[in-house]
Amino acid sequence: METKQYPQPPDWQRDFPYRQEEARLVTRREFSRMLCLISAAMVTGSGYVAIRSFWKGKSEPAGRFPVCGVSELPAGGTRSFLLPGSNTPYILIHLENGQFKAYEQKCTHLSCAVFYKAGTGKIECPCHNGWFDANTGEVVQGPPPRPLPALEVVVESGQVYVNGPA
Amino acid sequence: MSNFRRAQDQAHPNKVSTLTLAIIVVQILLITLQIWLLYSGLNNTLEHNQDVAIPALIASFFLFLACCGLLYFLPGRKR
């Protein structure tokens, strides 16, 4: 007796079968177990954060570092710089009121580079329209969850110095 | 002796279905809390505030235990 060969159903039909027994659905029981796995992943993440909060890894640079001369940076001007032994970019800002401020140049949201918008007293993160107060580093608007980490600035004999974060 | 499992097995399928869904909803709520704890712990750690990470970890662990404990109340398979 000759058996009739049916062709293989196309891919789309295998992905969206109309017969119950052909369906390879995730049952609610399996979904519930998967939720437990996600929950375990959250505990692992929290554990990692807890360990990192007490872990003293690579030390931050300490001491006083010269950045530039006072006359080199006009009011409203900025200068990016790196501290020796660190890859973290910083930005020195000469505010219109004469003060010098130094902040990490990474947005606290997703680490985009931030820029001082001259004349506004605000630092802008162009990626997601985040804004920081240039006087304090506090978040003014947008998604950043934390203020910008600041460095202490010292002006001495016509030279601008910053103190390392350590 | 009767127990909750026997009663559960004899319950109407609609009730069993409601119970399953309720357990899944509670698990999702617990995971939402865990996400919030992870986010808070991370932000506080990055702000050099170490007081949050350990309590967040402990709370997250207990929520995980609760999430696993709920599996016990999932209705049994239909034989």
Interface residues (C-beta under 8 A of the other chain):
Chain A: R28 R29 F31 S32 R33 L35 C36 I38 S39 A40 M42 V43 G45 S46 G47 V49 A50 R52 S53 F54 T108 P145 R146
Chain B: T20 L21 I23 I24 Q27 I28 L30 I31 Q34 I35 L37 L38 G41 L42 N43 N44 T45 L46 E47 Q50 A53 I54 A56 L57 S60 F61 L63 F64 C67 C68 L70 L71 L74 R77
